[in-house]
Amino acid sequence: MKTIDHDQKSELPAMAPGDIYFILFRHKWKIILLSLAGIAAAAAYWWYCPPPFQSEAKLFVRYVLDSRSVNTDPKNAQMTSPDAMGQSIINSEMEILTSYDLAQQAAQNIGPAKILAKYGGGNDPTKAAEIVRKNLVVETPKQDSVIHLAFMSADPTIVQPVLAEITRDYLDKHLQVHQSSMSDDYLAQETAQLRSQIDETEDELRAAKNAAGIISIPDAEKSYTEQIAWVRNQLFQAQGDLAAQQGGMKAQSQVQTNAAAPAVVTNLPQGREEEYQRVCARLEFLQNREKQYYTQFGYTDENRLVQETQLEIAQTQMLKQNLEASYPDLVGTYVPVPNPGQTASAVPGIYSAVASPVSLQAKIPVLKQELEELKAEASKVDDAESKISDLQRKKEMLEGNYQNFAASLEQSRIDETLGPGRVSNISTVEAPTPPFKDMTKQTKAMALMIAGGLCAGLAWAFFIEFYLDTSVRRSKEIESRLKLPLLISIPDISRNGYKRLVQAAERRQLQFQNGDGSEAEGGPGLLSWETSSCLNPFYDALRDRLVNYFDTTDATLQPKLISVTGTEKGCGVSAIAAGVATSLAETGERVLLVDMKLEHGVAQQFFLGRQCCGLDEALSLETRECALVQQNLYVVSAGSPDERFQRILPRLFVSLLPRIKASDYTYIIFDMPPVSQTSITSRLAGFMDMVLLVIQSEKTDRGAAQQAIELLASSKTKVGIVLNKTREYIPERLYRETLADF
């Protein structure tokens, strides 16, 4: 036995097999009724909703050829295969299969009257299409490219024909959706228009190239770059040679000139020699350019640049011939400047590798003029490049569109000649099967109904157990939740097979007797309390535990005060108090049972028809014989049920406490009212050696029990719990196996 531990927190114990058995057997009728409801629903479903006839088919989608971008050429068409999950393409095909257009087409081909024969009759195409669409099931397993079709109907004669018609109409619909729907006239018109635009673009491109004087932009840019580099090189070389002659090499140059160059003409008009030198240098430059066009760039005589260069060469040669005819002394005076890597001996008529100053001075302006002209022509090419590039891209785009439309027109003409093409990318894995009834879905639905009823019963039982019902139900909850010792658990004799024992067993009776043991006058009087012998072992066990407790605590003082109380009325406090008192009296101990309820309760019935005996009289040896009800057992009442008396009762009890302690009773048992904030129980509990708190199983709320314990906590008394009217729901075999869980 231990005192109340107010600081301990109630913890929810772990779920054990015994807990599950207790919940299941306690609420077995709820579970059985809901399970029977599920079985009844399954039976009604079987009777009123028989499975329809159905036909199944399977289609394999290898890929989808989409030519709606005006391109039906298999080499250029967009071919899409189902992805790894088989969803993107398969889902689009399933949308086609479940479309209203397809259902309407199938209903029209089969005939609305045939479809509606089992659905009220009629010839409404819209209603027939709705039935076809509603009864068509389209499914596909995950990561699979096979589409499963099933059509269901109460009429077995139409399921297979309707599904076959749906399959055929789907193949045609698939072809219409994924192939171009443009007409031949439109394709021919667009093809001709694109051809005309291509011709116009080619003319604009040709004119732009002619205006810029180029054939290919990359080639022209490369040509001008090389020419500019070559002219700049010639200019730098000529300027270097001139500076060398003018900077200190005059004597050596004079010797070379006297040895190799012809004599300087002195009788020519001023300026004619310089003009002749410039003309010869210009002619030499143009000839080198013409040679470069032929050798490096591979231009022909039809090229505009070649033709312009040849025209300038002819004009320059004519100017040179005119000067030589007018001034014969100028012939042979021009000394050409050798190219890099060319020696003086390689140039006919040149006696030195270095030209005369006059020739160099005449050549430098010509090179500068040619350099500026080349830069100007290269700038024109850069300006024309943007326009020519745009025209080139436009031409390529128009040619691509033209090829697509031409291919579409050709394919359209082929389809028109050969008829609607076959959809070779979709194959029929399984043709529509003959009609049959699939019991799988109905069986699953019935199983779900039965399982649903069972699960609903289980869920309702556990919901009640954990949320709705907060009462104390088992012995296990006393120590696990309330943290108090359980002295004994007394079963409910009206249930679990005890009722027939109550009717047949010998009853223990309390009745008024005289001091010598003979019955009182007037006969045995009213029976105050009685119990079936089947509960005697429980009272005796409670007696033994009380005796053992007092023995272990060395409680030698007498009398020992025991208070029996409860959390509410009707929990069996008076019956337990009388039963324990009777059991203690049978051991030979003198026992006093005091009714503290101040009402016409169980103990008060001992005094009906006789003069009442109070507590003060029972404490006196001279007057206590009137309280004797049987050998060694005295029963008295603490006072009247008057309200004023109830308020002064604790003070009277304190005044009588010395006499109580001095009496020769071994045990004094107080039948106390329920513990509450206004009752006297909590105020008198501190004077007791033991308080028995009676909790009625499945009636007393855990909150009420905890509140009663809190009120008794301030008295620092010893508290023991008696769980009354417990019920055994579990069969005996399972109960023994899981006894530790209770």
Beta strands, then each sheet from edge to edge (+ up, - down):
strand 1: 53-61
strand 2: 64-66
strand 3: 78-80
strand 4: 136-139
strand 5: 146-153
strand 6: 426-430
strand 7: 436-437
strand 8: 486-491
strand 9: 507-509
strand 10: 530-532
strand 11: 560-566
strand 12: 591-595
strand 13: 628-630
strand 14: 633-637
strand 15: 667-671
strand 16: 690-696
strand 17: 719-726
sheet 1: 4+ 5- 1+ 6-
sheet 2: 4+ 5- 1+ 7-
sheet 3: 2+ 3-
sheet 4: 8+ 17+ 16+ 11+ 15+ 12+ 14+ 13-
sheet 5: 9+ 10-
end
